[in-house]
Amino acid sequence: MTRVLALVVCALAGSMAAAEAAEDARLVDDDSQNLKREILELDRDLRVLEDQTLYPAPTRVAVFVAMDIGAFFKLQSLRIQLDGREVAQHTYTDAETAALIRGATQQLYVGNAAGGAHQLLAVFTGIGPHGRPYRRAASLDFDQSAGPRNIELRVGDGENRQQPEFTARVWP
């Protein structure tokens, strides 16, 4: 009987140790999840601070790319010049083009521009109607006054002429 009692005591002690180990593991997991959350929040705050420092609102220029249906043009690359100087270029994958067609908007460039008049030139390269190589440009003259400038480059389908249309405009 003593031997059975000893086995029961050992079994209880083992299950208590297992329960304590499980509780310790749960606490460590909770702590690590909280730490991950804090790191993500800190990273977000640092990115915002970096953007505000590098691109102050009075001089910030941001360029975004969007597409409509995309029946007449498959975007392959885009090059942006600001005041004659190339500031951004991007080669698009099929997945990126599909995302733009589904309604995504891509921030392609963020930079600074001094106050005054500026010219933005965007050169779109891709496959146009009837599977032919297609290269078109859109330009925009804008004034960088007190406040950030957001510029939208849009590729749309020109239903009337069955051709793609390329536009550049300042967002409000």
N, C-alpha and C positions, 0 to 999 in steps of 0.2 A: 504494500500500500504506500509506503514511503517513496518507493521508486515511482509510482504513478503520480503521486503528489508532486514530486520533483519535476516530472515531465510536464505536468499541467502548469506549474509555476514558470518553467522555462518557456513554454509556449505562450503564456500570457505576457511574459517579459519581452519575447520576440515580437509579438503583435503590437505591444506598446511602443517598442523601438521603431517598428515599421510605421506606425501611425505618426510618431514624432518626426520621422524622416520625411514622410509625405507632407506633413505640415510645414517643415523647414523648406522643402522643395517648392511648395505653393507660395511661401513668403518670398523666396528668392525670385520666383517667376514674377510675382506682383512688383517687386522692387525693380526688376529689369524692365518690365513694361512701363513703369512710371519714369524710369531713367530714359528710355527710348522716346517717350512722349516729350519730356523736357528737352532732349537734344533736338528733336524736330522743331519745337517752338523756338528754341534759340537759333537754329539755322535759318528759320523763316525771318526772325527779327534781324539777324545779321545781313541777310540778302536785301531786306528793305532799307536798312541803314546804308549798305553799300551803294544801292541804286540812288538814294537821296544824296549821297556824298559825291559819287562820280558824275551823276547827271542831274544837277539842280534844276528845279522846275522852270526857271526863266530861260534856260538855254536848251532844254531837253527836246530832242526830236526822235520820235519812234515811228517805225514803218511796219505796217501789218499787211499780210497777204491773205486774200480770200478769193474763192471761186464760186461761180454759179454752177449750173448743171454740168458743163464740161463736154457737151456733145460735139462741139466743133474744134476743140483744142485740148491736147494732153500736155500739160506743163512738164518740161524736163529740167529747165534751169532758169534762174532769174539773177540778174546782176543789177545792182543799184549804185548810181553815182549821185553824189551831193556836191554841187558847185564844181563839176568836172572831175572830181576825185572819187574813185571807186571805194565805197565804204562797206559793201556787203555783196556776197554772192552765195548761191545755194544751188545744189543739184538735187532734184527731187527723185525719191524712190516711188514705185507704184503705190505703196501703202500711204505715203505722205500725200500724193496727188488724190488718192481715193478719200482720204480724210478731209482734204480741202473741199472736195466735191460734196461730201456729206454735211458740210457746214462749219468745219473747223476754221479757225483763224490763226495764222502763224505770225508771231512777232519776229521779224527778220533782222531788224536793226534798231539799236538804241544808241544815240550819241548826243553830242552837244553841237549847237550852232550859235554863233554870235548873233546879236540883234541885227535886223536888217533884212534885205531881200536875198532869197536863195532860190536855186533851181534844183529839182530832183528829177533824175532820169532813170527809168526802170526799163530794162531790156528783157523781154520774155522770149524764151526759146523753147520749142516743142514740136509736136506733130499736129498739123492743122487738118483742114478738110481734105478728104480723099487720101489721107495717109502721107501727105507731103511735109517735108521740113518747113517750119514756120518760125519767123523771127519778127517780132514787132516791139515797138517802144511806146511808152507813155511818159509824158513829162508833166511837171507841175511847178509853177512858180508860186512861192509862198513867202510870207513875211514872218520872221521870227520876232514876235513882240513879247511882252511880259507874259509868260505862261508857256506850258509845254505844248508842243505840236504833235498830234497823232495823225499820221497819213495812212490812208487805206489804198492799197493797190488791188484792183479787182479784175479778174478775168471773167467775162460773161459771154453768153451766147447771144449773138445778134440774129434773132429769128428772121428779121426782114431780109437780110442779105445772105443768111446761112453762113455767116463768118463769125469768128470770135471777136469780142470787143475788149479793149484794154483801157482801164480808166485809173486815174489817180486823183484823190480828193483829200482835203483836210477834214478830219472828223471834228465835230464841234467840241 
